Amino acid sequence: MTTEFAGKTALITGAGRGIGRAVALGLADAGASVILLARSDSQLAQTRAMLLARGAAAGQVRVLPADLGDEEQRTRAAVAALASGRVDVLINNAATVEPRSAATPTPPPRQRWRPTPSTSPPSCAAAESPSTPTGPAG
């Protein structure tokens, strides 16, 4: 464990699995407190358990289940994330993946995955903007 992100708080969307989970593990290993955000309670619980098993303190890991495609849930999650202080790092990893059956031809890669308008970096940053520092990061 390093201290490169000690004293910083990171909000990671899509933190229940895959890249989001890996980023959360890496940031916590670097000393950050992490706020995990995803739609699946069970996947968030797994990520949290992994963080605790790796030595993160319980107070350094917060879980916020929310569907960022829903404006009300997105707003509620932003308010909850900021309730205990500022967010220093935003990892915007959430996206919408369109399900396909085996009988459906695979579309080009750019059509299979896309960030939703509500989970685009500008939308997430706007939701977090009250905590954005006005000067250089410390």
LOROZA-756488 format. One record per residue (C-alpha): y, x, z. Coordinates in nm, 2 decimals. Each point is the difference from the previous one (the first is absolute). Example, Ala and Ser with C-alpha at 12.3 -4.5 7.8 and 13.67 -1.06 7.14 Angstrom:
<sites>
+--------+--------+--------+
:     py :     px :     pz :
+--------+--------+--------+
:  -0.45 :   1.23 :   0.78 :
:   0.34 :   0.14 :  -0.07 :
+--------+--------+--------+
</sites>
This chain:
<sites>
+--------+--------+--------+
:     py :     px :     pz :
+--------+--------+--------+
:   0.00 :   0.00 :   0.00 :
:   0.35 :   0.13 :  -0.09 :
:   0.34 :  -0.11 :   0.11 :
:   0.18 :  -0.01 :  -0.33 :
:   0.07 :  -0.37 :   0.04 :
:   0.02 :  -0.01 :   0.38 :
:   0.26 :  -0.25 :   0.11 :
:  -0.01 :  -0.18 :  -0.33 :
:  -0.13 :  -0.35 :  -0.07 :
:  -0.17 :  -0.08 :  -0.33 :
:  -0.06 :  -0.35 :  -0.15 :
:  -0.29 :   0.00 :  -0.24 :
:  -0.07 :  -0.30 :  -0.21 :
:  -0.36 :  -0.05 :  -0.13 :
:  -0.12 :   0.20 :   0.30 :
:  -0.33 :  -0.19 :   0.04 :
:  -0.19 :   0.22 :  -0.25 :
:   0.01 :   0.26 :  -0.27 :
:   0.32 :   0.19 :  -0.06 :
:   0.19 :  -0.18 :   0.26 :
:  -0.26 :   0.08 :   0.27 :
:  -0.01 :   0.36 :  -0.11 :
:   0.38 :   0.03 :   0.02 :
:   0.00 :  -0.16 :   0.35 :
:  -0.26 :   0.25 :   0.12 :
:   0.19 :   0.29 :  -0.14 :
:   0.34 :  -0.11 :   0.14 :
:  -0.16 :  -0.06 :   0.35 :
:  -0.17 :   0.34 :  -0.02 :
:   0.35 :   0.14 :  -0.07 :
:   0.13 :  -0.16 :   0.32 :
:   0.16 :  -0.32 :  -0.13 :
:  -0.03 :  -0.34 :   0.17 :
:  -0.13 :  -0.24 :  -0.26 :
:   0.05 :  -0.36 :  -0.08 :
:  -0.29 :  -0.13 :  -0.20 :
:   0.06 :  -0.29 :  -0.23 :
:  -0.26 :  -0.18 :  -0.22 :
:  -0.14 :  -0.35 :  -0.05 :
:  -0.34 :   0.06 :   0.16 :
:  -0.02 :  -0.01 :   0.38 :
:  -0.35 :   0.16 :  -0.01 :
:   0.11 :   0.28 :  -0.23 :
:   0.30 :   0.07 :   0.22 :
:  -0.22 :   0.01 :   0.31 :
:  -0.22 :   0.25 :  -0.17 :
:   0.29 :   0.23 :  -0.10 :
:   0.13 :  -0.03 :   0.36 :
:  -0.34 :   0.09 :   0.14 :
:  -0.01 :   0.30 :  -0.23 :
:   0.34 :   0.12 :   0.12 :
:  -0.09 :  -0.04 :   0.36 :
:  -0.33 :   0.19 :  -0.05 :
:   0.20 :   0.28 :  -0.16 :
:   0.22 :   0.03 :   0.31 :
:   0.30 :  -0.22 :  -0.06 :
:   0.13 :  -0.17 :   0.31 :
:  -0.03 :  -0.38 :   0.01 :
:   0.38 :  -0.02 :   0.03 :
:   0.04 :   0.19 :  -0.33 :
:  -0.19 :  -0.25 :  -0.21 :
:   0.13 :  -0.35 :  -0.07 :
:  -0.17 :  -0.26 :  -0.22 :
:   0.19 :  -0.26 :  -0.19 :
:  -0.22 :  -0.23 :  -0.21 :
:   0.21 :  -0.16 :  -0.28 :
:  -0.02 :  -0.09 :  -0.36 :
:   0.31 :   0.17 :  -0.16 :
:  -0.03 :  -0.25 :  -0.29 :
:   0.12 :  -0.27 :   0.24 :
:   0.37 :   0.03 :   0.07 :
:  -0.03 :  -0.16 :   0.35 :
:  -0.28 :   0.24 :   0.11 :
:   0.19 :   0.30 :  -0.15 :
:   0.32 :  -0.09 :   0.20 :
:  -0.20 :  -0.05 :   0.31 :
:  -0.18 :   0.33 :  -0.04 :
:   0.34 :   0.18 :  -0.06 :
:   0.15 :  -0.15 :   0.32 :
:  -0.32 :   0.10 :   0.20 :
:   0.00 :   0.35 :  -0.14 :
:   0.37 :   0.05 :   0.10 :
:  -0.04 :  -0.17 :   0.34 :
:  -0.09 :   0.33 :   0.18 :
:   0.24 :   0.22 :  -0.19 :
:   0.06 :   0.16 :  -0.33 :
:  -0.24 :   0.07 :  -0.29 :
:   0.05 :   0.35 :  -0.13 :
:  -0.26 :   0.00 :  -0.28 :
:  -0.10 :  -0.28 :  -0.23 :
:  -0.32 :   0.03 :  -0.20 :
:  -0.01 :  -0.28 :  -0.24 :
:  -0.37 :  -0.02 :  -0.10 :
:  -0.06 :  -0.38 :  -0.02 :
:  -0.07 :  -0.15 :  -0.34 :
:  -0.16 :  -0.30 :  -0.17 :
:  -0.33 :   0.06 :  -0.18 :
:  -0.11 :  -0.27 :  -0.24 :
:  -0.37 :  -0.08 :   0.04 :
:  -0.22 :   0.01 :  -0.31 :
:  -0.35 :  -0.10 :  -0.07 :
:  -0.26 :   0.21 :  -0.18 :
:   0.03 :  -0.23 :  -0.30 :
:   0.38 :   0.06 :  -0.03 :
:   0.10 :   0.31 :  -0.20 :
:   0.18 :   0.26 :   0.20 :
:   0.37 :   0.00 :  -0.07 :
:   0.20 :   0.32 :  -0.04 :
:   0.05 :   0.18 :   0.34 :
:   0.37 :  -0.10 :   0.02 :
:  -0.11 :  -0.37 :  -0.01 :
:  -0.27 :   0.03 :   0.27 :
:   0.23 :   0.10 :   0.29 :
:   0.36 :  -0.07 :   0.06 :
:   0.23 :  -0.01 :   0.30 :
:   0.13 :  -0.35 :   0.06 :
:   0.37 :  -0.05 :  -0.02 :
:   0.00 :  -0.07 :   0.37 :
:  -0.18 :   0.33 :   0.08 :
:   0.20 :   0.22 :  -0.23 :
:   0.17 :   0.29 :   0.16 :
:   0.35 :  -0.16 :  -0.02 :
:  -0.13 :  -0.32 :   0.17 :
:  -0.17 :   0.19 :   0.28 :
:   0.29 :   0.23 :   0.05 :
:   0.24 :  -0.29 :   0.02 :
:  -0.21 :  -0.16 :   0.27 :
:   0.01 :   0.32 :   0.19 :
:   0.37 :   0.08 :  -0.07 :
:   0.13 :  -0.06 :   0.35 :
:  -0.19 :   0.31 :   0.11 :
:   0.10 :   0.22 :  -0.29 :
:   0.21 :   0.29 :   0.13 :
:   0.34 :   0.04 :  -0.16 :
:   0.00 :   0.38 :   0.02 :
:  -0.25 :   0.27 :  -0.08 :
:  -0.34 :  -0.03 :   0.16 :
:  -0.05 :   0.19 :   0.32 :
+--------+--------+--------+
</sites>
